[in-house]
């Protein structure tokens, strides 16, 4: 990390959080700004999750915002504050940002709504679908470098050179205030649905990358006297969890790892977010990619909601830690829905495997007529469905005269898979699961 990037993450200015009157005024101001441009996202009761987890569960569908995520909230709030200080004699306000995902689209949309110029810096390898989405919102897009850090440097240089306002994705108090409006909406919507339930009995769970959303929600819940706020991080990108545990800002523990939840793959939490979360967050919850994939599949199948991987992290965390929410009403943010169709297809396929709905295995049969038929009949006898079959006579490590058959099967769950494996083993086909 370059010194300039370290400075941006470590020296952002913020007000005195002990001044509750000022905090409530800032949240109310941000709420008025955001609602002047976008409608509140839905808060939906989930019968599926409520039954599964044994507590009332609600989904805050930020994936249905105009740009597909919560990021437009912070961008609207931050641009508004910059406009208040902007000298109009210098022409329209220019804002710039570096992002390969939702922040880019949030800034682009907010700038268009507020009449500003948006300049977005993306790594060269950014998928075309994300670049096109940002350009459709009216932003000028620049492709710089191979990694996001290089795009950040270019954006900061542009800001200095062109007298533009650099908008960081999370380490900016004005951005945090915009994200707080998500919680303001939640509490107002919940009060309409459950007027007899006090806010102190309402918990909210947010995904955490840099921590902007969780920080904003934490401040809004604190100001309203509401319940606990939890954060959900992908297990390899645990900067917030480490930092809060050690009471000092720390980077992730496993640099170089990857995740499908690229929207929360942040290497170091910012100073603003660290300070706020330290005062407002109940606990950080870590989830794996498999946890997230299962949550995504559940949203698609049971809620008919398409989310991106980062957007399902909070749901994955609640399902993994259901016991800590006993006796509470739980609000889960589905924070984004900008997922590439090809990635969605891969996620669904993997999700079917993670949840026991698909199985890939090998079996050994004799290389003579009728043996494959016998294998398939055994599979059919337990109502498993064959999706693919591959015969290997040449490269399999089996005896001469035998054939290894690889099969992709559709199953009803893990118990069904165990039943199938027992049947094949008893019949002498020596099945082995392929991972």
C-alpha positions as a printed NumPy array, in Angstrom:
array([[  0.   ,   0.   ,   0.   ],
       [  1.367,   3.39 ,  -0.997],
       [  1.767,   6.225,   1.559],
       [ -1.022,   8.21 ,  -0.115],
       [ -3.471,   5.33 ,   0.113],
       [ -2.468,   4.707,   3.721],
       [ -3.156,   8.37 ,   4.463],
       [ -6.633,   8.211,   2.906],
       [ -7.472,   5.161,   5.015],
       [ -5.956,   6.491,   8.212],
       [ -6.591,  10.221,   8.412],
       [-10.188,  10.89 ,   7.396],
       [-11.856,  13.628,   9.479],
       [-14.904,  12.914,  11.618],
       [-16.923,  14.801,  14.264],
       [-17.237,  14.108,  17.976],
       [-19.451,  11.051,  18.256],
       [-20.341,  11.845,  21.872],
       [-22.487,  14.789,  20.693],
       [-25.746,  12.852,  20.27 ],
       [-27.731,  15.936,  19.269],
       [-25.333,  16.674,  16.407],
       [-25.329,  13.015,  15.357],
       [-29.125,  12.893,  15.164],
       [-29.137,  16.124,  13.147],
       [-26.593,  14.728,  10.676],
       [-28.545,  11.482,  10.259],
       [-31.793,  13.406,   9.714],
       [-30.065,  15.642,   7.146],
       [-28.672,  12.652,   5.253],
       [-32.071,  10.95 ,   5.312],
       [-33.748,  14.001,   3.779],
       [-31.08 ,  14.16 ,   1.061],
       [-31.303,  10.49 ,   0.15 ],
       [-35.105,  10.443,   0.117],
       [-35.163,  13.468,  -2.165],
       [-33.64 ,  11.28 ,  -4.875],
       [-34.492,   7.61 ,  -4.217],
       [-37.371,   5.726,  -2.636],
       [-36.883,   3.519,   0.435],
       [-35.945,  -0.056,  -0.416],
       [-38.395,  -2.767,   0.698],
       [-38.326,  -4.449,   4.097],
       [-39.747,  -7.947,   3.594],
       [-40.701, -10.526,   6.211],
       [-39.167, -13.923,   5.389],
       [-41.357, -16.896,   6.303],
       [-38.628, -19.257,   5.083],
       [-35.88 , -17.864,   7.332],
       [-38.18 , -17.258,  10.28 ],
       [-39.21 , -20.912,  10.238],
       [-35.663, -22.163,   9.694],
       [-34.052, -20.035,  12.399],
       [-36.868, -19.907,  14.936],
       [-36.942, -16.1  ,  15.194],
       [-38.753, -13.446,  13.132],
       [-36.48 , -12.496,  10.221],
       [-36.801,  -9.539,   7.866],
       [-34.83 ,  -8.799,   4.697],
       [-33.831,  -5.235,   3.842],
       [-33.589,  -5.48 ,   0.057],
       [-30.929,  -2.927,  -0.831],
       [-30.36 ,  -4.972,  -3.991],
       [-33.524,  -3.303,  -5.337],
       [-32.136,   0.24 ,  -5.193],
       [-31.81 ,   1.93 ,  -8.618],
       [-28.097,   1.093,  -8.854],
       [-28.518,  -2.366,  -7.317],
       [-26.876,  -1.679,  -3.94 ],
       [-26.769,   0.529,  -0.847],
       [-23.782,   2.507,  -2.165],
       [-25.87 ,   5.256,  -3.761],
       [-26.897,   6.381,  -0.262],
       [-23.373,   7.273,   0.799],
       [-22.619,   8.874,  -2.559],
       [-25.688,  11.138,  -2.383],
       [-24.817,  12.237,   1.146],
       [-21.16 ,  12.896,   0.347],
       [-21.811,  14.772,  -2.894],
       [-24.423,  16.937,  -1.17 ],
       [-21.899,  18.001,   1.487],
       [-19.315,  18.752,  -1.211],
       [-21.861,  20.828,  -3.14 ],
       [-22.49 ,  22.931,  -0.041],
       [-18.824,  23.959,  -0.078],
       [-18.376,  24.162,  -3.853],
       [-17.676,  27.509,  -5.546],
       [-20.078,  27.501,  -8.5  ],
       [-17.942,  30.063, -10.34 ],
       [-15.503,  27.222, -10.972],
       [-18.121,  25.326, -12.965],
       [-19.891,  22.055, -12.137],
       [-18.582,  19.993,  -9.248],
       [-16.323,  17.149, -10.325],
       [-16.232,  13.981,  -8.243],
       [-14.001,  10.982,  -8.747],
       [-13.759,   7.505,  -7.289],
       [-11.914,   4.24 ,  -7.711],
       [-13.916,   1.042,  -7.616],
       [-14.491,  -2.144,  -9.548],
       [-18.019,  -2.586,  -8.286],
       [-20.98 ,  -1.008,  -6.539],
       [-19.27 ,   2.165,  -5.322],
       [-18.541,   3.124,  -8.929],
       [-22.174,   2.775,  -9.902],
       [-23.363,   4.502,  -6.738],
       [-21.184,   7.556,  -7.365],
       [-22.124,   7.621, -11.046],
       [-25.859,   7.55 , -10.282],
       [-25.648,  10.094,  -7.453],
       [-23.587,  12.474,  -9.601],
       [-26.095,  12.24 , -12.438],
       [-29.019,  12.884, -10.09 ],
       [-27.272,  15.911,  -8.541],
       [-25.897,  17.423, -11.751],
       [-22.2  ,  16.716, -11.209],
       [-19.413,  15.271, -13.319],
       [-18.404,  11.758, -12.285],
       [-14.976,  10.333, -13.142],
       [-14.563,   6.659, -12.25 ],
       [-11.248,   4.792, -12.307],
       [-11.345,   1.033, -12.822],
       [ -8.642,  -1.633, -13.172],
       [ -8.136,  -2.751, -16.762],
       [ -9.395,  -6.23 , -15.942],
       [-12.765,  -5.017, -14.678],
       [-15.529,  -7.123, -16.315],
       [-17.162,  -5.389, -19.258],
       [-20.6  ,  -5.654, -17.64 ],
       [-19.467,  -3.494, -14.688],
       [-17.751,  -0.955, -16.912],
       [-20.809,  -0.695, -19.159],
       [-23.151,  -0.274, -16.177],
       [-21.062,   2.63 , -14.851],
       [-20.917,   4.31 , -18.266],
       [-24.683,   3.965, -18.719],
       [-25.114,   6.068, -15.585],
       [-23.248,   8.926, -17.265],
       [-19.799,   8.609, -15.694],
       [-16.516,   9.04 , -17.52 ],
       [-14.646,   5.765, -17.071],
       [-10.848,   5.371, -17.043],
       [ -9.145,   1.969, -17.167],
       [ -5.898,   2.09 , -15.203],
       [ -3.517,  -0.647, -14.037],
       [ -4.083,  -4.284, -13.297],
       [ -5.256,  -3.96 ,  -9.681],
       [ -7.575,  -1.646,  -7.763],
       [ -4.697,  -0.006,  -5.897],
       [ -3.366,   1.416,  -9.179],
       [ -6.816,   2.764, -10.029],
       [ -6.939,   4.415,  -6.585],
       [ -3.633,   6.155,  -7.211],
       [ -4.848,   7.418, -10.58 ],
       [ -8.071,   8.732,  -9.033],
       [ -6.173,  10.573,  -6.3  ],
       [ -3.838,  12.118,  -8.88 ],
       [ -6.842,  13.171, -10.956],
       [ -8.432,  14.792,  -7.898],
       [ -5.313,  16.884,  -7.243],
       [ -4.797,  17.753, -10.909],
       [ -8.4  ,  18.576, -11.824],
       [ -9.562,  20.061,  -8.503],
       [-12.061,  17.213,  -8.135],
       [-13.539,  15.729,  -4.98 ],
       [-12.323,  12.19 ,  -4.273],
       [-15.046,  10.033,  -2.738],
       [-13.78 ,   7.042,  -0.814],
       [-16.045,   4.012,  -0.743],
       [-16.229,   3.773,   3.05 ],
       [-13.664,   5.846,   4.969],
       [-15.603,   9.119,   4.783],
       [-18.008,  10.315,   7.481],
       [-20.398,  11.836,   4.936],
       [-20.566,   8.457,   3.192],
       [-21.222,   6.746,   6.539],
       [-24.098,   9.159,   7.204],
       [-25.619,   8.21 ,   3.876],
       [-25.411,   4.517,   4.739],
       [-27.092,   5.281,   8.08 ],
       [-30.261,   6.101,   6.162],
       [-30.697,   2.386,   5.476],
       [-31.241,   1.825,   9.209],
       [-33.515,   4.867,   9.497],
       [-35.748,   3.294,   6.851],
       [-35.625,  -0.092,   8.556],
       [-36.815,   1.272,  11.892],
       [-39.627,   3.293,  10.308],
       [-40.767,   0.33 ,   8.204],
       [-40.507,  -2.087,  11.133],
       [-42.551,   0.227,  13.358],
       [-45.352,   0.124,  10.792],
       [-45.264,  -3.679,  10.591],
       [-44.77 ,  -4.405,  14.318],
       [-45.853,  -1.33 ,  16.317],
       [-45.883,  -3.218,  19.61 ],
       [-42.261,  -4.432,  19.38 ],
       [-39.731,  -2.05 ,  21.003],
       [-36.669,  -1.116,  18.942],
       [-34.38 ,  -2.588,  21.623],
       [-35.599,  -6.043,  20.544],
       [-34.531,  -5.489,  16.932],
       [-31.071,  -6.647,  15.79 ],
       [-29.567,  -5.829,  12.397],
       [-26.819,  -7.649,  10.509],
       [-24.757,  -6.019,   7.742],
       [-22.001,  -7.186,   5.426],
       [-18.614,  -5.637,   6.196],
       [-15.867,  -4.904,   3.721],
       [-14.592,  -1.477,   4.648],
       [-17.376,  -1.107,   7.206],
       [-19.289,   1.924,   5.909],
       [-22.726,   0.311,   6.008],
       [-22.261,  -1.305,   9.43 ],
       [-20.864,   1.963,  10.818],
       [-23.822,   3.969,   9.547],
       [-26.331,   1.412,  10.796],
       [-24.566,   1.283,  14.158],
       [-24.823,   5.048,  14.624],
       [-28.471,   5.127,  13.55 ],
       [-29.366,   2.279,  15.925],
       [-27.496,   3.991,  18.745],
       [-29.292,   7.276,  18.115],
       [-32.679,   5.503,  18.087],
       [-32.006,   3.326,  21.159],
       [-32.444,   0.22 ,  19.   ],
       [-30.925,  -3.237,  19.45 ],
       [-27.624,  -4.792,  18.484],
       [-25.742,  -4.437,  15.205],
       [-23.572,  -7.277,  13.876],
       [-21.117,  -7.333,  10.996],
       [-20.424, -10.193,   8.581],
       [-16.982, -10.599,   6.979],
       [-15.649, -13.218,   4.605],
       [-13.211, -15.329,   6.614],
       [-10.109, -14.409,   4.569],
       [-10.897, -10.66 ,   4.671],
       [-11.095, -10.19 ,   8.414],
       [ -9.519,  -6.771,   8.923],
       [-12.486,  -5.429,  10.898],
       [-12.711,  -8.527,  13.115],
       [ -8.975,  -8.465,  13.851],
       [ -8.898,  -4.715,  14.41 ],
       [-11.829,  -4.662,  16.807],
       [-10.475,  -7.655,  18.736],
       [ -7.   ,  -6.107,  19.13 ],
       [ -8.276,  -2.515,  19.472],
       [ -6.017,  -1.259,  16.685],
       [ -6.32 ,  -1.177,  12.915],
       [ -4.903,  -4.366,  11.412],
       [ -4.866,  -5.739,   7.845],
       [ -6.259,  -9.099,   6.804],
       [ -4.409, -12.189,   8.008],
       [ -4.17 , -14.085,   4.714],
       [ -3.07 , -11.756,   1.945],
       [ -3.275, -13.276,  -1.512],
       [ -6.452, -15.282,  -0.882],
       [ -9.537, -14.77 ,  -3.025],
       [-13.29 , -14.922,  -2.502],
       [-16.452, -14.878,  -4.565],
       [-17.578, -11.998,  -2.321],
       [-15.348,  -9.461,  -4.072],
       [-17.547,  -6.586,  -2.912],
       [-16.327,  -7.05 ,   0.672],
       [-12.776,  -8.169,  -0.131],
       [-11.123,  -5.233,   1.651],
       [ -7.585,  -5.499,   3.   ],
       [ -7.683,  -2.795,   5.693],
       [-10.492,  -1.032,   7.512],
       [-10.448,   2.785,   7.551],
       [ -9.955,   4.951,  10.628],
       [-13.505,   6.38 ,  10.556],
       [-15.111,   2.954,  10.302],
       [-12.815,   1.457,  12.944],
       [-13.641,   4.164,  15.465],
       [-17.395,   3.983,  14.873],
       [-17.618,   0.194,  14.872],
       [-15.61 ,   0.072,  18.078],
       [-18.389,   2.073,  19.75 ],
       [-21.452,   0.544,  18.087],
       [-20.856,  -2.997,  16.828],
       [-21.872,  -5.954,  18.978],
       [-19.737,  -8.542,  17.212],
       [-18.12 ,  -9.531,  13.921],
       [-19.202, -12.84 ,  12.366],
       [-16.982, -14.647,   9.825],
       [-18.364, -16.728,   6.959],
       [-16.862, -18.926,   4.252],
       [-17.527, -18.865,   0.531],
       [-19.576, -22.044,   0.909],
       [-21.73 , -20.34 ,   3.576],
       [-22.309, -17.45 ,   1.173],
       [-23.089, -19.726,  -1.779],
       [-25.726, -21.576,   0.252],
       [-27.269, -18.251,   1.278],
       [-27.351, -17.058,  -2.336],
       [-29.066, -20.225,  -3.466],
       [-31.625, -19.871,  -0.683],
       [-32.413, -16.299,  -1.717],
       [-32.949, -17.342,  -5.326],
       [-35.023, -20.436,  -4.541],
       [-37.016, -19.341,  -1.521],
       [-37.239, -15.555,  -1.773],
       [-36.95 , -15.119,  -5.567],
       [-34.263, -12.517,  -4.902],
       [-31.073, -12.267,  -6.948],
       [-28.132, -11.064,  -4.861],
       [-24.402, -10.816,  -5.368],
       [-22.058, -12.775,  -3.135],
       [-21.191,  -9.859,  -0.854],
       [-24.883,  -9.03 ,  -0.638],
       [-25.641, -12.431,   0.894],
       [-22.869, -12.41 ,   3.514],
       [-25.126, -11.111,   6.29 ],
       [-27.671, -13.841,   5.61 ],
       [-24.922, -16.461,   5.663],
       [-23.742, -15.132,   9.041],
       [-27.204, -15.282,  10.603],
       [-27.808, -18.851,   9.4  ],
       [-24.418, -19.889,  10.806],
       [-24.982, -18.191,  14.184],
       [-28.737, -18.459,  14.686],
       [-28.548, -19.11 ,  18.436],
       [-27.234, -15.632,  19.285],
       [-30.441, -14.042,  17.945],
       [-32.855, -15.965,  20.196],
       [-35.716, -13.758,  21.359],
       [-34.989, -11.005,  18.849],
       [-36.396,  -9.736,  15.587],
       [-33.575,  -9.903,  13.045],
       [-33.08 ,  -7.534,  10.115],
       [-30.702,  -8.85 ,   7.436],
       [-29.351,  -6.534,   4.766],
       [-29.262,  -7.96 ,   1.26 ],
       [-26.809,  -5.249,   0.358],
       [-26.346,  -5.7  ,  -3.39 ],
       [-27.625,  -7.514,  -6.437],
       [-25.072,  -6.713,  -9.128],
       [-23.969, -10.194, -10.12 ],
       [-22.769, -11.229, -13.558],
       [-25.124, -13.839, -15.112],
       [-22.231, -16.24 , -15.722],
       [-21.126, -15.929, -12.107],
       [-24.719, -16.489, -10.97 ],
       [-24.828, -19.706, -12.983],
       [-21.591, -20.936, -11.374],
       [-22.788, -19.944,  -7.92 ],
       [-26.068, -21.819,  -8.329],
       [-24.238, -24.938,  -9.516],
       [-21.836, -24.772,  -6.585],
       [-24.693, -24.025,  -4.234],
       [-26.478, -27.188,  -5.306],
       [-23.332, -29.11 ,  -4.375],
       [-22.877, -27.336,  -1.042],
       [-26.462, -28.076,  -0.027],
       [-26.445, -31.735,  -1.084],
       [-28.487, -31.269,  -4.241],
       [-25.78 , -32.352,  -6.653],
       [-23.161, -35.067,  -6.332],
       [-20.207, -36.005,  -8.502],
       [-18.783, -39.454,  -7.964],
       [-16.808, -42.213,  -9.641],
       [-17.754, -45.885,  -9.743],
       [-15.923, -48.956, -11.025],
       [-17.629, -51.357, -13.414],
       [-16.513, -54.308, -15.537],
       [-15.71 , -53.523, -19.168],
       [-18.388, -55.755, -20.622],
       [-21.958, -55.347, -21.897],
       [-24.659, -54.624, -19.34 ],
       [-22.42 , -53.272, -16.548],
       [-23.231, -49.602, -17.142],
       [-26.909, -50.463, -17.322],
       [-26.655, -52.263, -13.964],
       [-24.999, -49.198, -12.397],
       [-27.645, -46.837, -13.732],
       [-30.425, -49.133, -12.531],
       [-29.009, -49.033,  -8.99 ],
       [-28.897, -45.243,  -9.154],
       [-32.488, -45.134, -10.407],
       [-33.586, -47.459,  -7.606],
       [-33.034, -44.674,  -5.053],
       [-34.512, -41.965,  -7.306],
       [-31.259, -40.121,  -8.034],
       [-31.186, -38.358, -11.413],
       [-28.217, -38.719, -13.769],
       [-27.029, -35.408, -15.271],
       [-23.733, -36.478, -16.874],
       [-21.85 , -39.741, -17.506],
       [-18.189, -40.066, -18.514],
       [-16.451, -43.387, -19.352],
       [-12.674, -43.607, -18.8  ],
       [-10.954, -46.724, -20.168],
       [ -7.542, -45.2  , -20.737],
       [ -6.371, -43.018, -17.866],
       [ -8.245, -44.299, -14.839],
       [ -6.21 , -46.103, -12.174],
       [ -8.188, -49.349, -12.405],
       [ -7.424, -52.947, -13.306],
       [ -7.348, -54.058, -16.923],
       [-10.858, -55.184, -17.765],
       [-12.47 , -52.545, -15.549],
       [-13.776, -49.076, -16.444],
       [-14.075, -46.022, -14.244],
       [-17.313, -44.136, -14.727],
       [-17.724, -40.567, -13.509],
       [-21.271, -39.344, -12.921],
       [-22.902, -36.042, -12.037],
       [-26.127, -36.721, -10.15 ],
       [-29.049, -34.69 ,  -8.894],
       [-30.021, -35.627,  -5.33 ],
       [-32.468, -34.445,  -2.668],
       [-29.949, -33.741,   0.082],
       [-27.119, -35.283,   2.075],
       [-29.223, -38.125,   3.545],
       [-30.258, -39.102,   0.044],
       [-26.603, -39.093,  -1.006],
       [-25.629, -41.365,   1.884],
       [-28.402, -43.777,   0.897],
       [-27.172, -43.794,  -2.713],
       [-23.553, -44.433,  -1.732],
       [-24.571, -47.349,   0.507],
       [-26.558, -48.957,  -2.313],
       [-23.668, -48.627,  -4.768],
       [-21.141, -49.924,  -2.24 ],
       [-23.259, -52.985,  -1.459],
       [-23.561, -53.68 ,  -5.192],
       [-19.755, -53.656,  -5.551],
       [-19.378, -50.481,  -7.588],
       [-16.888, -48.93 ,  -5.088],
       [-18.164, -45.319,  -5.34 ],
       [-15.921, -42.38 ,  -4.477],
       [-17.066, -38.777,  -4.12 ],
       [-15.312, -36.283,  -6.378],
       [-14.865, -32.856,  -4.736]])
